[in-house]
Amino acid sequence: MVSQVHDHVPPPGDQDPFLDLAPPQGIKLTPRHYAYLKISEGCNHSCSFCVIPSMRGKLRSRPVNEVLEEAERLAAAGVRELLVISQDTSAYGVDIRYQTGFWQGRPVKANMLGLCEALADLGMWVRLHYVYPYPHVDKVIPLMAEGKILPYLDIPFQHASPRILKLMKRPAACENTLQRINQWRQICPDLSIRSTFIVGFPGETEQDFEDLLDFLDEAQLDRVGCFQYSPVDDAQANSLPNPVEEPVKQERWERFMEKQQQISRDRLAQKIGGRLGVIIDEKNGEGYLLRSSWQDAGSREKNGLTNQPKPLGK
Ligand code: SF4
């Protein structure tokens, strides 16, 4: 039957049966109202616990006009929140020498600031993930303070002891992170910071771990995940001496979680009585599942904004 239809109405010669039915914004696995926007692939760092660079290669940034055109198509398709992702968002454009692209008839520099400024023009929430605390990140904080992009940074610190950060070969390990966070909060008091940490990394002493707990006290991060170190096949860290014993890892993890849970509770308590813009992810029989500027959907079950009796806004 299909061949008879084609006899009367031949398909265009350049038709691709696998791609032509895809919508202009591409095929996404996320709900209609939010989407991930991948700006680069690969990574120029060599963290000793990670094998991503050996699997995915060096950083390869997408041309800025290509990224913005995709974001524009997503906005036109009804997306309300863009989650910007990569292995190292703060390094965007390094490999292409920050080559200026043209979008909507104007030049846009392929760096973190240029990209954020342009994305802000699309009228969606823009949430930055996997940012390292380099000095140039300071430049995007005013955009957050002005409400152009979400006052939210996902910064995977992983540790705070300089000795362990060095063993981990972490990017931006030499930066004065606490000072930087304080400066950011002075510019943008609503800034919300999410992070992840590893406890029990090879060679971590009780003093290193206490340095980490002190960092949590000082940094007052909003949302934090913590993992006990476990070796990954072929990672450099596997050859480091002085592995931490499993019961010690467990004990440190529990102490870490206890401290951070109290900090997160206190940070949440400061928001009581305030007003927040939200996006409703889902309505169920009991209420609404929401995302706000300081939380994405991944945390919604844990931080007290689930099943609100009434929507707080859009
Ligand atoms: S920054 Fe480090 S942990 Fe992240 S992908 Fe690169 S090497 Fe891996």
Residues whose N, C-alpha, C, O or C-beta is under 5 A from the ligand:
A	BS01	SF4	C43 H45 S46 C47 C50 I52 Q87
